[in-house]
Structure formats: structure tokens, C-alpha cells
Amino acid sequence: MILLLLPLLSLACGDPPAFRETTTGRDPPAAPPSSSPALRPSPRERAPDARSEPSLQCEIEAVALDGEGQEEAVKVIRRYRGSVQACAEREATRGDLDLPVDLQLRLEITAGKVTGTNTGGVEDELRACIVRASRSWRFDAGVTGALTADYSLTERQ
């Protein structure tokens, strides 16, 4: 019985608003520009993004802490390896970095905060970028002392 009433109800109420014709005397509004996926290039057709794959490889060769919290310090250095690589990538894309590079990063850490930074084996621009980045690194409050991390920067193969 309900099935029979639904078609009758739709006839009594008329067509849904989307299907009614308008007689305002104006032209219908222009259709919005199509954003159909068929008109956009697929990800494979798009030009490769320069940042999609790093052009160099950044490896941590050694981490030494003259103080407390060696294991935590190693974890943090691994976590922030990407920021060292990002600085090196930036210099490499500018043509200001001759690979391979052996980089030594020295941090002074007090109660988990970096209080001093120095680098060896790199040019001024790369040094400044790494110093800026490393100042924001956070270690566990128990990590204190002088930390040395050796990195090797090479071309990606």
C-alpha cells in the first residue's frame, strides 16, 4: 500500500525544484568552469617536483655525548637528520655545495635545550642554516653535555 502512495504523492506535489522549468525571461546562468579530473593531468603526467626526491644523501656516521643521556641524544639526532639534509639540499640546489662533505656538528646541551652550536667542514651559508635549525631541537630534560654528531653528505645514487 505504501508503494502505491509514493508515486501518487510525487504527482500531487509536482516535480522536484531541480527539474522545474523557469520562465523568468533571462538566460540561464553560465555553468561554472569544469573541474573534471579528466581535464587535469594525472600525477604521472605532471612535471616532477624538485623537492619530491632528495638529490643528496645524509648519513649519521657517529654520535658522541660527553655527559648524560647518550641513548636519548642519538634518538634526537636521528629525528632531526632531515633538517640537516634540508639545509644541505638548499645549498646543493644553489650550486654552493661540493659533494661529498663530512660535516661535524657540535652542540652544547643543558637540561635538554641546545645552548650552543658549532659546525665544522662546511661553508658559511650551510653552517648558518644548520645552526639556526639545531637551536630549536629539543632533547629529554635529562640530556646534558657536549654532543658531537658526524654526518656524511653524498650524492644520491
C-alpha positions as CSV (number, residue, x, y, z in Angstrom):
1,M,0.0,0.0,0.0
2,I,2.8,2.4,0.8
3,L,4.4,1.7,-2.5
4,L,1.3,2.8,-4.3
5,L,1.1,6.1,-2.4
6,L,4.6,7.3,-3.1
7,P,4.1,7.8,-6.9
8,L,0.8,9.5,-6.2
9,L,2.4,11.8,-3.6
10,S,5.1,12.9,-6.1
11,L,2.5,13.7,-8.7
12,A,0.4,15.7,-6.3
13,C,3.5,17.8,-5.2
14,G,4.8,18.3,-8.6
15,D,8.3,17.9,-9.9
16,P,11.2,18.5,-7.6
17,P,12.6,22.0,-7.8
18,A,15.7,20.9,-9.7
19,F,13.6,19.7,-12.6
20,R,11.1,22.6,-12.8
21,E,11.5,25.0,-15.8
22,T,11.9,28.6,-15.0
23,T,10.2,31.3,-17.1
24,T,12.0,34.4,-15.9
25,G,12.8,35.6,-19.4
26,R,16.5,35.6,-18.6
27,D,19.2,33.4,-20.0
28,P,20.2,30.6,-17.6
29,P,23.4,31.3,-15.6
30,A,26.6,30.1,-17.2
31,A,27.9,26.8,-16.0
32,P,30.8,27.0,-13.6
33,P,34.2,26.1,-15.1
34,S,34.6,22.4,-15.2
35,S,37.0,20.9,-12.7
36,S,36.6,17.5,-14.1
37,P,39.5,15.2,-13.3
38,A,39.7,14.2,-17.0
39,L,40.9,17.7,-17.8
40,R,43.6,17.8,-15.2
41,P,46.9,16.0,-15.9
42,S,47.3,12.8,-13.9
43,P,50.1,12.8,-11.3
44,R,52.3,10.8,-13.8
45,E,51.8,13.4,-16.5
46,R,52.7,16.3,-14.2
47,A,56.2,17.7,-14.2
48,P,58.3,16.1,-11.4
49,D,58.6,18.2,-8.3
50,A,62.2,19.2,-7.5
51,R,61.5,18.5,-3.8
52,S,60.0,15.1,-4.3
53,E,63.2,13.2,-4.1
54,P,66.4,14.5,-2.4
55,S,69.4,14.9,-4.6
56,L,71.8,14.0,-1.8
57,Q,72.0,11.5,1.0
58,C,72.7,12.5,4.6
59,E,74.0,9.7,6.8
60,I,74.9,9.9,10.5
61,E,78.3,8.5,11.0
62,A,78.7,8.8,14.7
63,V,77.1,10.5,17.8
64,A,79.1,11.1,21.0
65,L,77.8,12.8,24.1
66,D,80.2,13.9,26.8
67,G,77.6,14.0,29.5
68,E,74.3,12.3,30.5
69,G,71.6,10.7,28.2
70,Q,73.6,9.2,25.3
71,E,70.7,7.0,24.1
72,E,68.2,9.8,24.1
73,A,70.7,12.1,22.3
74,V,71.2,9.5,19.5
75,K,67.4,9.3,19.0
76,V,67.1,13.1,18.8
77,I,69.9,13.4,16.3
78,R,68.3,10.7,14.1
79,R,64.9,12.5,14.4
80,Y,66.4,15.8,13.2
81,R,68.6,14.4,10.5
82,G,66.1,15.7,8.0
83,S,66.7,19.3,8.9
84,V,70.4,18.9,8.3
85,Q,69.6,17.3,5.0
86,A,67.2,20.1,4.1
87,C,69.9,22.7,4.7
88,A,72.3,20.8,2.6
89,E,69.7,20.3,-0.2
90,R,69.1,24.1,-0.3
91,E,72.8,24.8,-0.7
92,A,73.2,22.0,-3.3
93,T,70.3,23.4,-5.5
94,R,72.0,26.8,-5.4
95,G,75.2,25.2,-6.6
96,D,77.0,26.2,-3.4
97,L,77.8,22.7,-2.1
98,D,80.5,20.4,-3.5
99,L,79.8,16.8,-2.5
100,P,80.9,14.7,-0.7
101,V,81.0,16.6,2.6
102,D,82.0,15.4,6.0
103,L,80.1,17.6,8.5
104,Q,80.7,17.7,12.2
105,L,78.0,19.3,14.4
106,R,78.8,20.2,17.9
107,L,76.0,21.0,20.3
108,E,76.1,22.2,23.9
109,I,73.0,20.9,25.7
110,T,71.8,22.0,29.1
111,A,68.8,20.3,30.6
112,G,67.5,19.2,27.2
113,K,67.9,22.5,25.4
114,V,70.6,23.4,22.9
115,T,72.5,26.3,24.3
116,G,75.4,26.4,21.9
117,T,76.0,25.2,18.3
118,N,79.0,25.0,16.0
119,T,79.8,23.1,12.8
120,G,82.9,22.1,11.1
121,G,83.7,21.2,7.5
122,V,81.1,23.4,5.7
123,E,80.7,26.8,4.1
124,D,79.1,29.7,5.9
125,E,75.6,29.5,4.4
126,L,75.2,25.8,5.3
127,R,76.7,26.4,8.7
128,A,74.2,29.2,9.4
129,C,71.3,27.1,8.3
130,I,72.3,24.2,10.4
131,V,72.9,26.4,13.5
132,R,69.5,28.0,13.1
133,A,67.8,24.7,12.7
134,S,69.6,23.0,15.6
135,R,68.7,25.7,18.1
136,S,65.1,24.5,18.0
137,W,65.9,20.9,18.6
138,R,64.6,19.5,21.9
139,F,66.1,16.7,23.9
140,D,64.8,15.0,27.0
141,A,65.4,17.1,30.1
142,G,68.0,14.6,31.3
143,V,70.3,15.1,28.4
144,T,73.2,17.4,29.3
145,G,76.7,17.9,28.0
146,A,78.7,18.4,24.8
147,L,77.4,16.4,21.9
148,T,79.2,15.7,18.6
149,A,77.5,14.3,15.6
150,D,79.3,13.4,12.4
151,Y,77.4,13.4,9.1
152,S,78.3,12.3,5.7
153,L,76.7,14.2,2.8
154,T,76.9,12.4,-0.6
155,E,75.1,12.4,-3.9
156,R,72.1,10.1,-4.1
157,Q,72.8,7.1,-6.2
